[in-house]
Structure formats: structure tokens, C-alpha cells
Amino acid sequence: MATVTFRDETPTGKRLAERELTGLPGRMTVRELIALRSGQDTPALSERTFLTNGFFILTDDRQLDSLDETVDLTGSPTLTFIKLVALAGG
């Protein structure tokens, strides 16, 4: 089981929030990770915001580009959500 840290930041690098989730599978899609980050009430809105560049996600030094992209969580990554507009659900 994997652990992932979700971190929200502004485009200038100011940290807004951070939380850790444990017990996750070793691999998940960006779509699934957005749903976890956004909560059960707003995943469709958050997906749409991601697709229209309202925010982007970095893992290590790489930007995640596709909702269907699979992310390896075995190294306990930090997923940084750079908010260009307010994210739904937080």
C-alpha cells in the first residue's frame, strides 16, 4: 500500500494546504487522484478545471498532462496542485 501527499500551492510557490493519504494502491490514474483530492462531491468539476488549465499537477519534477495517465505511488510521492483558479472542494 502506498502513501501520497497532496500539496496545494499558488503559482508563486506559496503553500496553501497539505495532507497525506495512506493505504493507496501502488498505481492510480490522474483522474482517480483528482477525485481523491477533490472529494466525492466535485470530481467532475475538478476534472473539467484540470482539462481547461485551471490548475496543474506536478509529481517530482514532472507535470501530469492527461486524466488517464498512470502515476506510480510506490515511492510515496508528493503531488503538488498548482492553483490557477480555486479548486472545487478546497
C-alpha positions in Angstrom: 0.0 0.0 0.0 1.2 3.5 -0.9 1.2 6.9 0.7 0.8 10.1 -1.2 1.0 13.7 -0.1 -1.4 16.2 -1.7 0.0 19.8 -1.6 -1.8 22.9 -2.8 0.4 25.8 -3.9 0.0 29.2 -5.6 1.8 29.8 -8.9 4.5 31.6 -6.9 5.1 28.6 -4.7 3.3 29.6 -1.6 1.9 26.5 0.2 -1.8 26.7 0.9 -2.5 23.2 2.3 -1.0 19.8 2.6 -2.4 16.4 3.6 -1.3 12.8 3.4 -3.3 9.8 2.4 -2.2 6.2 3.2 -3.3 2.8 2.1 -3.5 3.6 -1.6 -2.7 1.2 -4.4 0.7 1.3 -6.0 -0.6 2.9 -9.2 -3.5 5.3 -9.9 -4.7 7.5 -12.7 -4.6 11.2 -12.6 -8.4 11.1 -12.8 -8.5 8.9 -9.6 -6.1 11.1 -7.8 -8.1 14.3 -8.6 -11.2 12.5 -7.3 -9.4 11.7 -4.0 -8.1 15.3 -3.7 -11.4 16.9 -4.6 -13.7 14.7 -2.5 -16.8 12.8 -3.6 -18.9 15.8 -4.3 -17.0 17.6 -7.0 -14.7 15.3 -9.1 -16.4 16.1 -12.4 -16.0 19.8 -11.9 -12.3 19.3 -10.8 -11.6 17.2 -13.9 -13.1 19.9 -16.1 -11.0 22.5 -14.4 -7.8 20.4 -14.9 -8.7 20.0 -18.6 -9.1 23.7 -19.1 -5.8 24.5 -17.3 -7.4 25.9 -14.1 -4.7 24.0 -12.2 -1.9 21.6 -13.0 -0.3 18.8 -11.1 3.4 18.1 -10.5 5.0 15.0 -9.2 8.7 15.2 -8.6 9.8 17.5 -11.4 7.3 16.3 -14.0 3.9 17.8 -14.9 1.0 15.4 -15.3 -0.9 16.1 -18.5 -3.6 13.5 -19.0 -6.5 12.3 -16.8 -5.8 8.8 -18.0 -2.0 8.9 -17.2 -1.0 6.4 -14.6 1.1 7.6 -11.6 3.4 5.3 -9.7 2.8 5.9 -6.0 5.2 3.3 -4.6 7.8 6.0 -3.8 5.4 8.0 -1.6 5.3 10.9 -4.0 4.1 14.5 -3.3 1.6 15.6 -5.8 1.6 19.4 -6.0 -1.6 21.0 -7.2 -0.7 24.5 -8.6 -3.9 26.5 -8.4 -4.5 29.0 -11.2 -8.1 29.3 -10.0 -9.8 28.0 -6.9 -10.1 24.2 -6.9 -13.6 22.8 -6.3 -13.8 21.1 -3.0 -11.0 23.0 -1.4 
